[in-house]
Amino acid sequence: MRPINLKAQDGIALPVAIMVLFIIGALTAAAVTVSVQNNSSTQRDDNAKAALAAAEAGLQAADFRLDMLHPEESGKYCIGQSAVEVAGATGYCQAVTQETGNKAKYTYWTSEALSTTASCVGQAITSQEAISQRCLVAEGEAGGVRKRVSERVAAFTATPLFHIHGVTGLKKIVLSNNGHIKGGAGSNGKIYVENNAEVTEGAELGPSGETLVGKNGVIKGTVYKRTTSEGPLTLSSKEPGSSVKNCVIVEGKVVEGNYDCYITHYINYVKNKEAKPVEPYDQAEKVGFNEETRKLKMENNALLVLKEGTYNFCSFEAQNNATIEIAANAKVVIYIDSANDPNSKCPSSGSDVFKIWNNATIVNPSHNPAALQIYVYDGSGGTVYLKNNAELYAMLYAPFSKVNVENNGTVHGAIAGSEVELGNNMNFEWDDHQEPPQIGTVSSYYRSAWGECTPEHGSGSPETGC
């Protein structure tokens, strides 16, 4: 019999190979497991980002629809896809759901106008003058992952155009050289009163505003400084609305658009030597007017008589003894539009100009400032000039323009601008004569606070967990 050699290695390769394969299999399984876990984590991360983006899209959609539909103006409080919506017990309107196109979707809720007892984004609501506030909540979902966000939005509501019963210059007011304001003055910046100038009924300042009184200047009455919570003084834009359209006349009356065609009818009559002007018309002697560019310029000793109606010009200039007269018992509204207004069709140069100077005068026989309302869209075209006028009864509203009024006259009515300068013996007297005009619409909503919420709000208010 052959002896057994216990040290021989014959046949060991198979178990070694099996052991190596086992180890490799274990490592492969671990690698696959890690890979799957990473892929799952990456997918979930992608879904989380997509859900958050969808939730943000929901907020923006709600904000946009508020701006476009203005539910406050029609007496409604809710917006969305249904014809009739009623806010539930939670104070929120019906939920609106929409696909985003990337296998995600959002649902948003819009609150009614918030009261001082409400909260949004975890903050108590502070009431502010002429501001409407709402809470928007949106939930985004992608791949089974949910994200929820909330924001507080605010908008300026309908309010009198002239909060200050006198002169408003948002950035500053300069009153000098025997200038007088018989009324109040308001600014977020500096109010200069110097060289024997006087304000008779106090001043209102924004939180950063200040008065600088010197050289025999005086401000009578109270100087009130708004608190940080009250915020700065504001002037909302006054939109030209349908006045940007050319007039449509039916049976001798304008039924749509502006009244500029009244001027064109008379100018064509003079130019073409017609027997009589086409009715209706405004007397326009020595007046140049381009109906396409809506630029009007009055020559020396020109005369323009404006009847009842709303006019829209890209620029308006009168000088050298020209006279603009408001017809008896008429109410005239003049918009000075701008190329910055996307609907205006004003040329990019030479627009947004309003100048009445060098002994040109505006005659308002009713002595009612509300019978002549002048609105300037913005200030890109330069300064609004009112110079060398004896007596002017008007309301001038130019929230983004510099306004210069001077040289031996008196303005009765109201003035509001970005910057206002009055001087050289120029007097101003506040006179609303009747109920002053208002901004009649709610302005665009802007975001005032934002926060992320817990993914689920349960059966309570949509804002629960925010």
C-alpha positions in Angstrom: 0.0 0.0 0.0 1.2 3.4 -0.9 1.6 5.7 2.1 -0.5 8.9 2.3 1.4 12.2 2.0 -0.4 14.7 4.2 1.6 17.6 2.9 0.5 17.1 -0.8 -1.5 20.0 -2.3 -3.3 18.1 -5.0 -7.0 19.1 -5.3 -6.8 22.4 -3.3 -7.3 24.6 -6.4 -11.1 24.0 -6.5 -11.9 25.1 -3.0 -9.7 28.2 -3.5 -11.4 29.0 -6.7 -14.8 28.6 -5.1 -13.7 30.9 -2.2 -12.4 33.6 -4.6 -15.6 33.4 -6.6 -17.6 33.8 -3.4 -15.6 36.9 -2.4 -16.0 38.4 -5.9 -19.7 37.7 -5.8 -20.0 39.3 -2.4 -18.1 42.4 -3.5 -20.2 42.6 -6.8 -23.4 42.3 -4.8 -22.2 45.1 -2.5 -21.3 47.2 -5.4 -24.7 46.6 -7.1 -26.4 47.4 -3.8 -24.5 50.7 -3.4 -25.1 51.6 -7.0 -28.8 50.9 -6.7 -28.9 52.9 -3.5 -27.0 55.8 -5.1 -29.3 55.7 -8.1 -32.4 55.7 -5.9 -30.9 58.6 -3.8 -30.1 60.5 -7.0 -33.6 60.0 -8.4 -35.2 61.0 -5.2 -33.0 64.1 -5.1 -34.0 64.9 -8.7 -37.6 64.4 -7.8 -37.2 66.7 -4.7 -35.8 69.4 -6.9 -38.5 69.0 -9.5 -41.2 69.1 -6.8 -39.8 72.3 -5.3 -39.6 73.9 -8.8 -43.2 72.9 -9.4 -44.2 74.4 -6.1 -42.5 77.6 -7.0 -44.2 77.5 -10.4 -47.5 77.3 -8.5 -46.7 80.4 -6.5 -45.8 82.3 -9.6 -48.9 81.1 -11.5 -51.1 82.3 -8.6 -49.4 85.6 -8.4 -49.7 86.1 -12.2 -53.4 85.3 -12.2 -54.0 87.7 -9.3 -52.3 90.5 -11.3 -54.2 89.7 -14.5 -57.7 89.0 -13.1 -57.8 91.6 -10.2 -60.6 89.7 -8.3 -60.9 92.7 -5.9 -62.2 94.9 -8.7 -65.2 92.6 -9.5 -66.0 92.0 -5.9 -64.5 88.5 -5.9 -61.9 87.2 -3.6 -60.8 84.0 -5.4 -59.2 83.1 -8.7 -58.7 79.8 -10.5 -60.2 77.4 -13.0 -63.8 77.2 -11.8 -66.4 79.7 -12.7 -67.6 80.4 -9.2 -65.4 80.0 -6.2 -66.1 80.5 -2.5 -63.5 80.6 0.2 -63.8 77.8 2.6 -63.7 77.8 6.4 -59.9 77.9 6.3 -60.0 81.3 4.6 -58.5 79.9 1.4 -60.0 79.6 -2.0 -60.5 76.3 -3.8 -57.3 74.5 -4.7 -56.1 74.7 -8.3 -54.0 71.8 -9.8 -52.0 71.9 -13.0 -49.4 69.7 -14.7 -46.1 71.3 -15.5 -45.2 69.1 -18.4 -42.2 67.3 -16.8 -44.1 64.6 -15.0 -44.6 67.0 -12.2 -47.6 69.0 -11.1 -48.5 71.8 -8.6 -51.5 72.7 -6.5 -51.9 76.1 -5.2 -54.2 77.8 -2.7 -54.9 81.6 -2.5 -56.1 83.2 0.6 -58.6 86.0 0.9 -57.3 89.5 1.8 -55.5 89.1 5.1 -56.6 90.8 8.3 -54.4 91.9 11.1 -55.3 88.7 13.0 -53.9 86.4 10.3 -50.4 85.1 9.8 -48.5 84.0 6.8 -45.1 82.4 6.4 -45.0 82.1 10.2 -45.3 85.9 10.6 -48.2 88.0 12.0 -49.7 90.4 9.5 -49.1 94.1 10.1 -51.7 96.3 8.6 -50.4 99.1 6.3 -52.3 101.9 4.8 -53.7 101.2 1.3 -52.0 97.8 1.0 -53.8 94.5 0.3 -52.0 91.4 1.5 -52.6 87.7 0.6 -51.0 84.4 1.5 -50.2 81.9 -1.3 -49.4 78.2 -0.6 -48.3 75.8 -3.3 -47.5 72.1 -3.3 -45.3 70.5 -5.9 -45.2 66.8 -6.6 -42.8 64.7 -8.8 -42.1 61.0 -8.7 -44.1 60.6 -5.4 -42.0 63.3 -3.7 -43.8 66.4 -2.4 -42.6 69.9 -1.5 -44.6 72.8 -0.2 -43.8 76.5 -0.1 -45.7 79.6 1.0 -45.3 83.3 0.3 -47.0 86.6 1.4 -47.8 89.0 -1.4 -48.9 92.6 -1.2 -50.3 95.2 -3.6 -51.3 98.8 -3.3 -55.0 99.2 -3.4 -57.3 102.0 -4.7 -56.4 105.2 -2.9 -56.6 108.9 -3.5 -54.0 110.0 -6.0 -53.0 112.9 -3.7 -52.5 111.5 -0.2 -50.7 114.8 0.7 -53.1 117.7 0.5 -50.6 119.9 -1.2 -47.3 118.9 -3.0 -45.7 115.5 -3.0 -42.1 115.0 -4.2 -41.2 111.4 -3.6 -37.4 112.0 -3.8 -37.3 115.6 -2.8 -39.0 119.0 -2.7 -37.2 122.3 -3.2 -39.1 125.4 -2.2 -37.1 128.6 -2.5 -37.0 132.3 -3.5 -40.4 133.4 -2.0 -42.2 130.3 -3.1 -45.2 129.4 -1.0 -47.2 126.1 -0.5 -50.6 126.8 1.0 -51.1 123.2 2.0 -48.9 120.4 3.1 -45.7 118.9 1.7 -44.6 115.3 1.6 -41.4 113.4 0.6 -39.3 110.3 1.3 -36.2 112.4 0.9 -35.4 116.0 1.8 -37.8 118.9 1.9 -35.8 122.2 1.3 -37.5 125.4 2.5 -35.3 128.4 2.1 -35.0 132.1 1.0 -38.3 133.3 2.5 -40.2 130.3 1.3 -43.1 128.9 3.4 -45.2 125.7 3.9 -48.4 126.5 5.8 -49.8 123.1 6.8 -46.9 121.0 7.9 -45.1 118.1 6.2 -45.2 114.3 6.1 -41.9 112.4 5.7 -41.0 108.9 4.9 -38.9 106.9 7.5 -35.7 108.3 5.9 -37.0 111.8 5.1 -35.9 115.1 6.6 -36.7 118.8 6.5 -33.9 121.4 5.8 -35.2 124.9 6.7 -33.0 127.9 6.4 -32.5 131.5 5.2 -35.9 132.7 6.6 -37.8 129.6 5.4 -40.6 128.3 7.6 -42.8 125.2 7.9 -45.9 125.9 9.9 -47.8 123.1 11.5 -46.7 119.5 12.4 -43.9 117.7 10.7 -44.8 114.0 10.9 -42.3 111.2 10.2 -43.8 107.8 9.2 -42.6 104.7 11.1 -40.8 101.8 9.4 -43.9 99.7 9.7 -46.0 102.5 8.0 -43.4 102.5 5.2 -42.5 105.3 2.7 -44.9 107.5 0.8 -45.9 105.9 -2.5 -47.3 107.0 -5.8 -48.8 104.4 -8.1 -48.7 104.8 -11.9 -51.9 106.0 -13.5 -52.4 103.8 -16.6 -53.7 105.5 -19.8 -56.0 102.6 -20.4 -58.0 102.7 -23.6 -56.9 106.3 -24.3 -54.0 104.9 -26.3 -56.4 103.9 -29.0 -57.5 106.2 -31.8 -61.0 107.5 -31.5 -64.0 105.7 -32.9 -66.9 108.1 -33.5 -70.5 107.0 -33.8 -73.2 109.6 -34.5 -70.9 112.5 -33.6 -69.7 111.0 -30.3 -66.5 109.2 -29.3 -67.5 105.7 -28.2 -63.9 104.3 -28.0 -60.4 105.6 -27.7 -59.0 109.1 -27.1 -60.4 112.5 -28.3 -57.3 113.5 -30.3 -59.3 113.3 -33.5 -61.1 116.4 -32.5 -57.9 118.3 -33.0 -57.1 116.5 -36.3 -60.5 117.4 -37.7 -59.8 121.1 -37.2 -56.2 121.0 -38.5 -57.4 119.2 -41.7 -60.1 121.8 -42.2 -57.4 124.6 -42.1 -54.9 122.6 -44.1 -57.3 121.5 -46.8 -59.3 124.8 -46.9 -62.5 123.0 -46.4 -65.8 124.9 -46.0 -66.2 123.8 -42.4 -64.5 121.4 -39.9 -65.8 117.9 -39.6 -67.8 117.5 -36.4 -66.9 117.0 -33.7 -63.8 119.2 -33.5 -61.6 121.3 -31.2 -60.5 124.8 -32.4 -56.8 124.5 -33.0 -55.2 127.6 -34.4 -51.5 127.5 -35.2 -51.3 124.0 -33.7 -49.1 121.3 -35.1 -50.2 117.7 -34.4 -49.1 114.4 -35.8 -51.9 111.8 -35.3 -49.4 108.9 -35.8 -46.7 110.1 -33.3 -49.3 111.9 -31.1 -46.8 114.9 -30.7 -48.4 118.3 -30.3 -46.7 121.6 -30.5 -48.2 125.1 -30.4 -46.7 128.0 -32.3 -46.5 131.7 -31.3 -49.9 133.0 -30.2 -51.5 129.6 -30.9 -54.9 128.7 -29.5 -56.3 125.3 -28.6 -59.7 124.9 -27.1 -60.3 121.4 -25.6 -63.8 120.1 -25.1 -65.0 117.4 -22.7 -63.0 114.2 -23.1 -59.8 112.2 -22.6 -56.7 113.0 -24.7 -53.5 111.1 -25.1 -50.3 112.7 -26.3 -46.8 111.4 -26.6 -45.6 115.0 -26.1 -47.2 118.3 -25.6 -45.4 121.7 -25.8 -46.7 125.2 -25.8 -44.8 128.5 -25.5 -44.6 132.1 -26.7 -48.0 133.4 -25.7 -49.9 130.2 -26.7 -53.2 129.6 -25.0 -54.8 126.3 -24.0 -58.4 126.8 -23.0 -60.8 124.3 -21.4 -64.3 124.7 -22.8 -67.0 125.9 -20.5 -68.4 123.2 -18.2 -66.0 120.7 -19.6 -63.9 118.1 -17.8 -60.6 117.3 -19.6 -58.1 114.5 -18.9 -54.7 114.6 -20.6 -52.3 111.7 -20.6 -48.7 112.3 -21.6 -47.7 108.8 -22.7 -44.3 107.2 -23.2 -42.5 104.7 -25.3 -41.9 102.8 -22.0 -45.6 102.1 -22.0 -45.8 98.9 -24.1 -49.3 99.8 -25.4 -48.6 103.5 -26.2 -47.0 103.2 -29.7 -45.1 106.4 -28.9 -41.8 106.9 -30.7 -38.7 106.1 -28.6 -37.3 109.6 -28.9 -39.0 112.9 -28.1 -41.8 111.4 -26.1 -43.0 111.8 -22.5 -42.6 115.6 -22.7 -45.0 118.2 -21.1 -43.9 121.9 -21.3 -46.0 125.0 -20.8 -43.6 127.9 -20.7 -42.5 131.3 -22.1 -45.8 133.0 -21.3 -48.0 130.2 -22.5 -51.1 129.9 -20.4 -53.8 127.3 -19.6 -57.2 128.8 -19.0 -59.7 126.8 -16.9 -62.8 129.0 -16.6 -64.5 126.8 -14.0 -61.7 127.4 -11.6 -62.2 123.7 -10.7 -58.8 121.9 -10.6 -60.5 118.5 -11.1 -61.8 119.8 -14.5 -58.2 119.6 -15.8 -56.3 116.4 -14.8 -52.9 115.9 -16.3 -51.2 112.5 -15.9 -47.6 111.9 -17.1 -46.7 108.2 -17.5 -43.0 108.4 -16.6 -40.0 110.7 -16.5 -37.7 109.3 -19.1 -38.3 112.3 -21.4 -37.1 114.9 -18.9 -38.7 117.6 -16.8 -42.3 118.7 -16.7 -42.2 122.4 -17.0 -44.9 124.9 -15.9 -43.4 128.3 -16.2 -44.6 131.9 -16.5 -48.2 131.1 -15.9 -50.4 133.6 -14.2 -53.2 131.4 -12.8 -53.5 127.6 -13.3 -56.3 125.4 -12.0 -55.3 121.8 -12.5 -54.2 118.5 -10.9 -50.8 117.3 -12.1 -49.8 113.7 -11.4 -46.3 112.7 -12.6 -45.0 110.1 -10.1 -41.8 109.4 -12.0 -41.0 112.9 -13.4 -39.2 115.9 -12.2 -41.7 118.8 -12.0 -40.5 122.4 -12.2 -43.0 125.2 -11.5 -41.8 128.8 -11.2 -42.0 132.5 -12.1 -44.7 134.7 -10.7 -48.0 132.7 -10.7 -50.3 130.6 -8.6 -51.2 126.9 -9.1 -54.5 125.9 -7.6 -55.0 122.2 -7.2 -52.6 119.4 -6.5 -49.1 118.4 -7.6 -47.3 115.0 -7.2 -44.0 114.1 -8.8 -40.7 112.3 -8.2 -38.9 115.6 -7.6 -40.7 119.0 -7.3 -39.1 122.4 -7.5 -41.1 125.6 -6.8 -39.5 129.0 -6.7 -39.2 132.6 -7.9 -42.4 133.9 -6.3 -44.4 130.9 -7.3 -47.4 130.1 -5.1 -49.3 126.8 -4.7 -52.7 126.4 -3.1 -54.2 123.0 -2.4 -57.7 122.8 -3.8 -59.5 119.5 -4.5 -62.7 121.5 -5.1 -64.6 118.2 -5.1 -63.8 114.5 -4.4 -60.2 114.1 -5.7 -59.4 111.4 -8.3 -58.3 108.0 -7.2 -56.2 105.1 -8.5 -59.0 102.8 -9.2 -57.2 99.5 -9.5 -55.1 97.2 -7.4 -51.5 97.3 -8.5 -49.3 94.3 -9.2 -48.7 92.0 -6.3 -45.1 91.8 -5.1 -43.5 89.1 -2.8 -42.9 90.3 0.7 -42.0 87.0 2.4 -41.3 83.4 1.4 -40.7 80.1 3.3 -40.7 76.3 2.8 -43.3 74.3 4.7 -43.6 70.7 5.8 -44.5 68.4 2.9 -48.0 67.7 4.2 -50.5 70.1 5.7 -53.1 67.5 6.8 -56.8 68.4 6.9 -56.3 71.9 8.3 -55.5 75.2 6.6 -53.1 74.9 3.6 -50.8 77.2 5.5 -50.4 74.7 8.4 -46.8 73.8 8.9 -45.4 76.9 7.1 
